[in-house]
Amino acid sequence: MDLKKVKETAEAWGKLPEKERAQAMRDLIRTLPAKDRAVIEAYLREIQKRSSK
């Protein structure tokens, strides 16, 4: 996983349209083990919640 890409995606996450967020999620977690996928998904959901306030 490219940590630079993760950071860039996280910074833009709340501003992305739903379709682009879904694609970014798939791109980020494609090669991760299941336990790591769950952590990344939870992290990005939390960012989305905070950015929508």
N, C-alpha and C positions, 0 to 999 in steps of 0.2 A: 504494500500500500504506500502511496506517495503522500507523506505527511504534509507537504506543501499544498497539494491538491485538497486534502482534508481541511486544512486551515482556510484556504480560499473559499471553499464551499460553505464552511460554517459561517464565515463572515457575511456571505451573501444570502444565506439560507432564508431568512425572513422576507427578503425582497423578491425571491424567485416565485414565479407562478407555480401552481400545483403540479402541472405537467413536467416542468423543468426540475422541480424538487424530486419527483418520483424517479426521473431519469438519473439525477445526481445520486440518489440513494442506491439505485441499482449499480451504478458505476463504482461507487465507493465500497460496497459490501460484496461484490461479485466473488472475490477470491478469499474472503474471510471465513474462518471457522464459525460455526453457529453461535458459540458463546460470545465471540467478538462482534458478530453482526448485531446481536441484541443490544449490546452496550452502545454501539454507534447509533442504532435506530433510536434508542432512548435519549441519547444526547441530542440528536437532531430534532426530536419532538420537543424537548425542553427549550431549545433555541427558538423554535417556531412559536411556542407559547409565549415566551418572553418578548419576542419581537412583535407579536400581534396586540400587545397591551398598549 
